[in-house]
Amino acid sequence: MAGSGFLVGPDGVRVEPVELQPVDVAYARRRHRDAKPGDVFFLVTRHGRLLGYCRDIEEVAELVDLRLLHGPDDAAESGGAAG
């Protein structure tokens, strides 16, 4: 999906909306049997390793704390993560 944004979080988490390609469908069907090419899912990875394909933001929240997600440039603009 060209032009789609993504969010990042702690520990290398990345959440990105993607349009499923045929190679993605097998992974998405592990949780969503009706997934098909062309569907849009959230791809959730940590350090480049697949955590899951999520149909909606509620499913993303099952994998990562949504409060810790931010745009890729937000941490630099705000001076880093608060501790």
C-alpha positions as semicolon CSV with decimal commas, in nm:
position;residue;x (nm);y (nm);z (nm)
1;M;0,000;0,000;0,000
2;A;0,202;0,292;-0,121
3;G;0,191;0,604;0,091
4;S;0,065;0,429;0,403
5;G;0,211;0,545;0,730
6;F;0,333;0,329;1,012
7;L;0,374;0,354;1,386
8;V;0,665;0,244;1,600
9;G;0,691;0,146;1,963
10;P;0,939;0,022;2,219
11;D;1,152;-0,285;2,162
12;G;1,147;-0,251;1,783
13;V;0,769;-0,275;1,743
14;R;0,629;-0,154;1,411
15;V;0,260;-0,142;1,309
16;E;0,180;-0,080;0,945
17;P;-0,138;-0,111;0,739
18;V;-0,076;-0,339;0,440
19;E;-0,278;-0,475;0,153
20;L;-0,246;-0,852;0,168
21;Q;-0,054;-1,010;-0,116
22;P;-0,092;-1,381;-0,194
23;V;0,219;-1,466;0,012
24;D;0,073;-1,282;0,315
25;V;-0,260;-1,465;0,311
26;A;-0,127;-1,790;0,461
27;Y;-0,003;-1,601;0,767
28;A;-0,317;-1,389;0,800
29;R;-0,535;-1,702;0,777
30;R;-0,378;-1,842;1,092
31;R;-0,619;-1,615;1,277
32;H;-0,861;-1,502;1,005
33;R;-0,971;-1,792;0,787
34;D;-1,152;-1,561;0,547
35;A;-0,846;-1,341;0,472
36;K;-0,783;-1,294;0,100
37;P;-0,548;-1,101;-0,127
38;G;-0,642;-0,734;-0,138
39;D;-0,773;-0,718;0,221
40;V;-0,612;-0,450;0,435
41;F;-0,466;-0,566;0,767
42;F;-0,227;-0,424;1,025
43;L;0,112;-0,595;0,999
44;V;0,272;-0,605;1,344
45;T;0,643;-0,684;1,372
46;R;0,916;-0,662;1,635
47;H;1,270;-0,614;1,506
48;G;1,143;-0,727;1,165
49;R;0,994;-1,052;1,294
50;L;0,624;-1,116;1,243
51;L;0,400;-1,087;1,548
52;G;0,075;-1,099;1,355
53;Y;-0,166;-0,972;1,095
54;C;-0,451;-0,789;1,267
55;R;-0,781;-0,702;1,106
56;D;-0,853;-0,407;1,337
57;I;-0,690;-0,189;1,599
58;E;-0,846;-0,388;1,884
59;E;-0,645;-0,690;1,771
60;V;-0,331;-0,478;1,755
61;A;-0,397;-0,381;2,118
62;E;-0,383;-0,752;2,210
63;L;-0,021;-0,760;2,087
64;V;0,116;-0,417;2,183
65;D;0,030;-0,132;2,418
66;L;-0,128;0,128;2,188
67;R;-0,032;0,410;2,425
68;L;0,334;0,347;2,346
69;L;0,297;0,373;1,968
70;H;0,397;0,690;1,788
71;G;0,495;0,814;1,444
72;P;0,851;0,736;1,337
73;D;0,960;1,099;1,386
74;D;0,766;1,177;1,705
75;A;1,034;1,057;1,950
76;A;1,300;1,281;1,798
77;E;1,068;1,584;1,797
78;S;0,962;1,535;2,158
79;G;1,315;1,473;2,286
80;G;1,278;1,097;2,326
81;A;1,058;0,876;2,535
82;A;0,957;0,986;2,880
83;G;1,075;0,760;3,155
